[in-house]
């Protein structure tokens, strides 16, 4: 048998197994997942038996578990979840991580005393040449900037999907335009003194 053909068959089989695992995790019945992945039309009882045999392999169990983990993570992704995490980062200050050690010096609080916001904002520890450590937290301004984008606050809302082309005109341009329109009346604002 040609060795390149054997590699192609194994690759094709891996692709089908992977599709089977994705279909199972996606909610398909074992029989349907098997028939779809392997492009078969077996009766449900036979397809279920084949699926059962396939699921018993340790490699398939690992693949299915991986897709279940991916699905759990994906289900937690939302605009609200992201906004909460960004807001937590924006609220934390570097001084939140320190406490007085009793001798007038500062020390890093034990992690067991950290709030959820502190955990979210923690970026790591940088070890300096003199043996000291520098605590790193995520950038507050970048977090706020991302939060503004996630929440859609970076652009003004367009009420009723109407584009106002005149919104960028200066007062002088608007007066000139009004002067060119018949029956237009220019009303000056009264200034308070």
C-alpha positions in Angstrom: 0.0 0.0 0.0 1.2 3.5 -0.8 2.5 5.2 2.4 1.1 8.7 1.3 -2.3 7.1 0.9 -2.1 5.6 4.4 -1.3 9.1 5.9 -4.2 10.6 4.0 -6.5 7.9 5.3 -5.4 8.5 8.9 -5.7 12.3 8.5 -9.2 11.9 7.0 -10.1 9.6 9.9 -8.8 12.1 12.5 -10.9 14.8 10.8 -14.0 12.6 11.0 -13.3 11.7 14.7 -12.9 15.4 15.5 -16.1 16.2 13.8 -17.8 13.4 15.7 -16.6 14.8 19.0 -17.7 18.4 18.1 -21.2 17.1 17.1 -21.5 15.2 20.4 -20.6 18.2 22.5 -22.9 20.3 20.4 -25.9 18.2 21.4 -26.3 15.7 18.6 -27.3 12.1 19.6 -24.4 9.6 19.3 -26.0 7.9 16.3 -26.6 11.1 14.4 -23.1 12.4 15.3 -21.6 9.2 14.0 -23.6 9.1 10.8 -22.9 12.8 10.1 -19.2 12.6 10.8 -18.5 9.4 9.0 -20.9 10.2 6.1 -22.8 7.0 6.8 -26.5 6.0 6.8 -26.4 3.3 9.4 -29.6 2.5 11.3 -29.7 4.3 14.7 -29.0 1.1 16.6 -25.9 0.2 14.6 -24.7 3.9 14.5 -25.1 4.1 18.3 -23.0 0.9 18.7 -20.3 2.3 16.5 -20.4 5.6 18.4 -20.2 3.8 21.7 -17.1 1.8 20.6 -15.5 5.1 19.3 -16.1 6.9 22.6 -14.3 4.2 24.6 -10.9 5.2 23.2 -8.8 7.4 25.6 -7.9 9.7 22.7 -11.6 10.3 21.9 -12.4 10.9 25.6 -9.6 13.6 25.8 -11.0 15.2 22.6 -14.6 15.3 23.9 -13.5 16.6 27.3 -11.5 19.4 25.5 -14.5 20.5 23.5 -16.7 20.5 26.7 -14.1 22.7 28.4 -14.1 25.0 25.3 -17.9 25.1 25.4 -17.9 26.1 29.1 -15.4 29.0 28.4 -17.4 30.1 25.4 -20.6 30.2 27.3 -19.1 32.6 29.8 -18.2 35.1 27.0 -20.6 38.0 26.9 -20.6 41.7 26.7 -21.8 42.0 30.3 -19.1 39.6 31.6 -16.4 41.4 29.8 -17.6 44.8 31.0 -17.7 43.6 34.6 -14.1 42.3 34.4 -12.9 45.6 32.7 -14.6 47.7 35.4 -13.0 45.7 38.1 -9.6 46.3 36.6 -10.4 50.0 36.3 -11.4 50.3 40.0 -8.2 48.8 41.5 -5.3 51.0 42.7 -1.8 49.8 43.3 -2.0 50.8 47.0 -4.9 48.2 47.4 -2.2 45.4 47.2 -0.1 46.8 50.1 -0.5 46.9 53.9 1.6 48.3 56.7 3.9 45.6 58.2 3.8 47.3 61.7 7.3 48.8 61.4 6.2 51.6 59.0 7.1 49.6 55.9 4.8 48.4 53.3 4.4 44.7 52.3 2.2 43.0 49.8 -1.0 41.7 51.3 -1.4 37.9 51.3 -3.3 36.7 48.2 -6.0 35.2 50.5 -7.0 38.8 51.3 -7.2 40.0 47.7 -10.6 41.0 46.4 -11.9 39.6 43.1 -11.1 43.0 41.5 -7.5 42.8 42.7 -7.2 39.3 41.2 -8.6 40.5 37.9 -6.2 43.5 37.8 -3.1 41.5 38.8 -0.6 41.4 36.0 2.4 39.6 37.6 5.5 40.2 39.6 8.7 41.6 38.1 11.9 40.6 39.9 14.4 43.5 40.0 18.2 43.2 40.0 18.5 44.3 43.6 16.4 41.3 44.7 13.2 43.3 45.3 9.9 42.7 43.5 7.7 45.0 41.6 4.0 44.3 41.5 2.4 44.8 38.0 -1.3 45.6 37.5 -3.1 46.0 34.2 -3.4 49.5 32.8 -6.4 51.4 34.2 -6.8 53.8 31.2 -6.6 51.0 28.7 -9.2 49.1 30.7 -11.5 52.1 30.7 -11.0 52.6 27.0 -11.8 49.0 26.3 -14.9 49.2 28.5 -16.1 52.2 26.6 -15.8 50.3 23.3 -17.4 47.1 24.7 -20.4 49.1 25.9 -20.7 51.0 22.6 -20.1 54.3 24.2 -17.4 55.4 21.8 -19.9 56.8 19.3 -23.0 58.9 19.9 -26.2 57.0 19.4 -28.0 57.6 16.1 -31.7 58.2 17.1 -34.1 56.5 14.6 -31.2 55.8 12.2 -31.4 59.4 10.9 -28.1 60.9 9.7 -27.9 64.7 10.4 -25.6 66.0 7.7 -25.8 69.5 9.2 -24.4 68.4 12.6 -20.8 69.2 11.5 -21.6 72.7 10.2 -20.4 75.7 12.0 -22.9 78.5 13.0 -21.6 80.6 10.1 -22.1 77.8 7.6 -25.7 77.2 8.9 -26.5 80.9 8.6 -25.2 81.0 5.0 -27.2 77.9 4.1 -30.3 79.4 5.7 -29.8 82.6 3.7 -30.0 80.6 0.5 -33.4 79.0 1.4 -36.5 80.9 0.6 -38.8 81.6 3.7 -35.9 80.9 6.1 -35.7 83.1 9.1 -32.5 83.4 11.1 -33.1 83.8 14.8 -30.2 85.0 16.8 -29.8 83.6 20.3 -30.3 86.2 23.0 -27.2 86.5 25.1 -27.6 86.9 28.9 -25.7 89.8 30.4 
